[in-house]
Amino acid sequence: MYLLDFPLSFLKLLPPSRCQSAVMSNGGVKRKLAVLDRDAFLEKSKAARMQRCPQGHFIKAMYSSLVDAIITDPELMVLPLDDHAIVRGHAVFDTCTLANGCVYRLGLHLDRLFTSAKLAKLKLPFGDSEDENRRRITEIVCETCVASGLKNGGVRYFLTAGPGNFGFTSAGCEPAFYVTVLKSEKDSEATAFAERLDEYGRAVLPDGRLTKSESLQLCDQVPCFLDKPKVFVAGSTGELGRRATLDMLRNGMSLYLGVRDEGRMYEVQYQNRSSTKYQMTVIPDAFIEGGHEKALEMQLQDASVVVDLAGARFGFDILRPGVGLDNEEPERCDLNGTKALVDAAKAK
């Protein structure tokens, strides 16, 4: 087991008896390693895999930018040995979820992937344009999910310095991008997650079918929110705001959702929607801060109820490292912002 610590030239200098002992197994019987051709290797690889996973491999599809194609044969889902993901660990990866046949929150995770790539000084695989890489990667991830044949599962994708050498640097290497679609180890959890999405793969926050309320079930033809006050929700994308929004939608309310962070809006899947069960209108750039009274007065529109759940974001957020470190935000939002919202409501 210690042969790897010595250069191969050193083995040539060993006496014959010592060389023979080096290739003997623990039982003292000489063992000669087989030299396999391609077909023999694939056959032995499949046999070994079937022994490990008799029920089938959990990776159902893989994309490799090195061949610019999708692979569904587990024996061909490989990386070059000189890929610097292996040689030096020079790579980054991220994930997303395949639920109900739709890819969930891919945009948010791609933001994080590109940030990681910059910090790791990795070249992008499809040219220098981040927009072009985002478009190509989105297409590749979706096509690989389709090729997997799964409706629910996990997606992992890897950006590496690529193959090229065994050196200390990646000079001369070709950047590589790999995608794998995995069968979920917990199908029940994947199914439950899928049930929280609508047919378009969006979060079920606004999906009226989830509610068990009898009052909503009786409102199949006539919009049930017409006899209820319209509500403006400030801070609708926060933890408390999302729960309150979901509860009001389940109770058939007509909501104006004040949003100040466009990224959070996409993260929670808010968009303008209307049905017989609820109505939701997104109000962007709803800054709950002092000096925004006039803008807020217009953004309240015809709402007769205002729910203020906005609060300062204070503390480090790994997804938004530049947010939440302003010591003046509590006063600007919690104090002056609440005053501005009250003044705007009174003016209506």
C-alpha positions in Angstrom: 0.0 0.0 0.0 3.0 2.3 0.3 4.2 1.9 -3.4 2.7 5.3 -4.3 5.1 7.0 -2.0 8.0 6.0 -4.3 8.9 7.0 -7.8 8.4 4.2 -10.4 12.1 4.3 -11.3 12.9 3.2 -7.7 10.9 0.0 -8.3 13.3 -1.0 -11.1 16.1 -1.0 -8.6 14.4 -3.3 -6.1 15.7 -6.9 -6.0 13.5 -9.4 -7.8 12.2 -10.9 -4.5 11.1 -7.4 -3.2 9.4 -6.6 -6.5 7.5 -9.9 -6.4 6.3 -9.2 -2.8 5.1 -5.8 -4.0 2.5 -7.4 -6.3 1.4 -10.1 -3.9 -1.9 -10.0 -2.1 -2.3 -10.5 1.6 -2.7 -14.3 1.0 0.8 -14.5 -0.5 -0.5 -15.3 -4.0 0.8 -13.4 -6.9 -2.0 -11.3 -8.5 -1.6 -9.8 -12.0 -3.8 -6.8 -12.8 -5.9 -7.1 -16.0 -5.3 -4.6 -18.8 -8.8 -3.9 -20.2 -10.0 -2.6 -23.5 -13.0 -0.3 -23.8 -15.7 -3.0 -24.0 -14.2 -5.1 -21.2 -14.0 -2.0 -19.0 -17.6 -1.0 -19.6 -18.7 -4.6 -18.9 -16.8 -4.7 -15.6 -17.9 -1.2 -14.7 -21.6 -2.1 -15.2 -21.2 -5.3 -13.1 -19.6 -3.4 -10.3 -22.3 -0.7 -10.4 -25.1 -3.3 -10.4 -23.5 -4.8 -7.3 -23.6 -1.4 -5.6 -26.9 -0.3 -6.9 -29.0 -3.3 -8.0 -32.1 -1.1 -8.2 -30.5 1.2 -10.7 -28.2 4.2 -10.6 -29.6 7.3 -9.0 -28.1 9.6 -11.7 -30.6 9.5 -14.5 -28.9 12.0 -17.0 -25.7 13.9 -17.3 -24.6 16.8 -19.6 -20.9 17.4 -20.4 -19.8 20.5 -22.2 -16.7 18.6 -23.4 -19.0 16.7 -25.8 -21.8 19.2 -25.7 -24.3 16.4 -25.3 -26.5 14.6 -22.7 -25.7 11.1 -21.5 -28.1 8.6 -20.0 -25.8 5.6 -19.7 -24.3 5.6 -16.2 -21.0 4.0 -17.4 -20.4 7.0 -19.6 -21.1 9.6 -17.0 -17.4 10.3 -16.3 -15.0 13.2 -15.9 -11.5 13.3 -17.5 -8.8 12.4 -14.9 -6.9 15.6 -15.7 -9.9 17.9 -15.0 -8.8 20.3 -12.4 -11.9 19.5 -10.3 -10.0 16.3 -9.6 -6.4 17.5 -9.9 -6.7 20.6 -7.7 -10.3 20.8 -6.6 -10.7 23.9 -8.7 -14.5 23.9 -9.2 -17.8 25.2 -7.9 -21.2 23.7 -7.9 -24.8 24.6 -7.2 -28.2 22.9 -7.2 -31.8 23.4 -8.0 -35.0 21.4 -7.6 -37.0 19.5 -10.2 -40.6 19.5 -9.0 -43.7 18.6 -10.8 -41.8 18.6 -14.1 -40.5 22.2 -13.6 -37.2 23.6 -12.5 -37.6 25.6 -9.4 -35.6 28.8 -8.5 -32.9 28.2 -11.1 -32.3 31.9 -11.6 -31.5 32.5 -7.9 -29.0 29.6 -7.9 -27.3 30.7 -11.1 -26.7 34.1 -9.5 -24.9 32.3 -6.7 -23.0 30.1 -9.2 -21.6 33.1 -11.1 -20.6 34.8 -7.9 -18.8 31.7 -6.8 -17.1 31.4 -10.2 -15.8 35.0 -9.9 -14.4 34.4 -6.4 -12.8 31.1 -7.6 -11.4 32.8 -10.7 -13.0 30.3 -13.0 -13.6 31.1 -16.6 -17.2 30.7 -17.9 -17.7 27.7 -20.2 -19.7 29.5 -23.0 -17.8 32.7 -23.7 -17.2 35.7 -21.6 -20.8 37.0 -21.5 -22.6 36.2 -18.3 -26.0 36.7 -20.0 -25.1 34.2 -22.8 -23.8 31.7 -20.2 -27.0 32.1 -18.2 -29.1 31.5 -21.3 -27.1 28.4 -22.4 -27.0 26.9 -18.9 -30.7 27.4 -18.4 -31.4 25.6 -21.7 -29.0 22.8 -20.8 -30.4 22.2 -17.3 -33.9 22.1 -18.6 -33.1 19.7 -21.5 -31.1 17.4 -19.2 -34.1 17.3 -16.9 -36.3 16.3 -19.8 -33.8 13.6 -20.9 -33.8 12.1 -17.3 -37.4 11.2 -17.6 -38.0 12.4 -14.0 -40.8 14.8 -12.8 -39.3 15.2 -9.3 -35.7 15.0 -8.4 -32.5 17.0 -7.7 -30.3 18.9 -10.1 -26.6 19.5 -9.5 -24.3 21.4 -11.9 -20.6 21.9 -11.8 -18.3 24.5 -13.3 -14.7 23.5 -13.3 -11.4 24.8 -14.6 -11.5 21.8 -16.9 -9.1 19.3 -18.3 -5.7 20.0 -19.7 -2.8 19.2 -17.3 -1.7 17.9 -14.0 0.0 21.1 -13.1 -0.5 23.7 -10.3 -2.4 26.1 -12.5 -5.2 25.7 -15.0 -3.2 27.4 -17.8 -4.2 25.8 -21.1 -7.2 24.0 -19.6 -10.6 24.1 -21.2 -13.4 25.3 -18.8 -16.0 22.5 -18.3 -19.6 22.5 -17.3 -21.4 19.4 -16.1 -25.1 18.8 -15.1 -26.5 15.8 -13.4 -30.2 15.0 -12.7 -30.7 12.7 -9.7 -33.5 10.6 -8.5 -34.5 11.9 -5.1 -33.5 9.8 -2.2 -36.7 10.8 -0.5 -39.5 10.5 -3.1 -42.1 11.4 -0.5 -40.5 14.7 0.2 -40.0 15.4 -3.5 -43.7 14.7 -4.0 -44.7 16.9 -1.1 -42.5 19.6 -2.5 -44.1 19.2 -5.9 -47.6 19.6 -4.4 -46.6 23.0 -3.2 -46.1 24.2 -6.9 -48.7 25.0 -9.4 -48.8 23.6 -13.0 -46.3 26.2 -14.1 -43.7 25.3 -11.4 -44.4 28.4 -9.3 -44.7 28.5 -5.6 -48.2 27.7 -4.4 -48.5 30.8 -2.3 -51.3 32.0 -4.7 -52.7 28.6 -5.7 -56.3 28.5 -4.5 -56.5 24.7 -5.0 -54.5 24.1 -1.8 -57.0 25.6 0.5 -59.5 23.5 2.5 -61.7 26.4 3.3 -65.4 25.7 2.5 -66.0 29.3 1.7 -63.4 29.1 -1.1 -64.8 25.8 -2.4 -68.2 27.4 -2.9 -66.8 30.2 -5.0 -66.2 28.5 -8.3 -67.9 31.0 -10.6 -68.2 34.3 -8.8 -65.0 35.9 -7.4 -65.2 35.5 -3.7 -63.0 38.5 -2.9 -65.4 41.1 -4.3 -67.2 41.6 -1.0 -63.9 41.9 1.0 -61.7 44.9 1.5 -58.6 45.3 -0.6 -55.4 45.0 1.4 -52.0 46.6 0.8 -49.2 44.4 2.4 -45.9 46.2 3.1 -43.0 43.8 3.6 -44.8 41.0 1.7 -41.5 39.1 0.8 -40.2 38.8 4.4 -40.7 35.7 6.5 -43.7 37.0 8.3 -45.0 38.8 5.2 -45.0 35.6 3.1 -47.0 33.7 5.8 -49.5 36.5 6.1 -49.8 36.8 2.3 -50.4 33.0 2.0 -53.0 33.1 4.8 -54.9 36.0 3.2 -54.8 34.4 -0.3 -56.2 31.2 1.2 -59.1 33.3 2.6 -59.9 34.8 -0.7 -58.5 38.3 -0.3 -57.6 40.9 -3.0 -54.0 42.0 -2.2 -51.5 44.6 -3.3 -48.1 43.3 -2.4 -45.5 46.0 -1.8 -42.1 44.8 -2.9 -38.8 46.7 -2.6 -36.4 43.9 -3.5 -36.9 42.5 -7.0 -34.7 39.5 -6.3 -36.9 38.5 -3.3 -40.0 39.0 -5.5 -38.7 36.4 -8.0 -37.6 34.1 -5.2 -41.1 33.9 -3.7 -42.6 33.8 -7.2 -44.9 36.8 -6.8 -46.6 38.1 -10.0 -49.9 39.6 -11.0 -52.6 37.0 -10.9 -56.4 36.9 -10.7 -58.9 34.1 -10.3 -62.3 33.4 -8.8 -60.6 32.7 -5.5 -58.1 35.6 -5.0 -56.5 38.5 -6.6 -52.9 39.5 -6.3 -51.2 42.6 -7.7 -47.4 43.2 -7.3 -46.4 46.8 -6.4 -42.6 47.2 -7.2 -40.4 49.8 -5.6 -42.5 50.1 -2.5 -39.9 51.6 -0.3 -41.2 51.9 3.3 -38.9 54.8 4.2 -39.1 58.4 5.3 -39.6 60.8 2.4 -41.6 58.4 0.3 -45.1 59.5 1.4 -46.2 60.7 -2.0 -45.0 57.6 -3.8 -46.6 55.3 -1.2 -49.9 57.2 -1.4 -50.1 56.4 -5.1 -49.0 52.8 -4.6 -51.8 52.1 -2.1 -54.2 52.5 -5.0 -57.7 51.7 -3.8 -56.7 49.6 -0.8 -58.9 50.2 2.3 -56.7 48.2 4.6 -52.9 48.5 5.1 -50.8 45.8 6.8 -47.3 46.9 7.7 -45.0 43.9 8.0 -41.9 45.7 6.7 -38.8 45.7 8.8 -35.1 46.4 8.6 -32.9 43.6 7.4 -30.0 43.5 9.8 -27.4 40.8 9.8 -25.4 38.8 7.3 -27.3 37.0 4.5 -25.1 34.6 2.5 -27.4 35.1 -0.5 -27.2 38.9 -0.2 -23.8 39.7 1.4 -24.2 43.4 0.7 -27.6 43.7 2.4 -28.3 44.0 6.1 -25.1 45.7 7.2 -26.5 49.3 7.3 -26.8 50.5 10.9 -29.2 53.2 9.9 -31.7 51.0 8.2 -33.8 50.2 11.4 -34.4 53.9 12.0 -35.0 54.6 8.2 -37.4 51.7 7.8 -38.9 50.7 11.1 -39.4 54.2 12.5 -39.5 56.7 9.6 -40.9 54.2 7.1 -43.8 53.3 9.4 -44.6 57.0 9.8 -44.5 57.5 6.1 -46.9 54.6 5.5 -49.3 55.9 8.1 -49.3 59.4 6.6 -49.9 57.9 3.1 -52.8 55.8 4.4 -54.3 58.9 6.1 -54.0 60.9 2.9 -56.1 58.3 1.1 
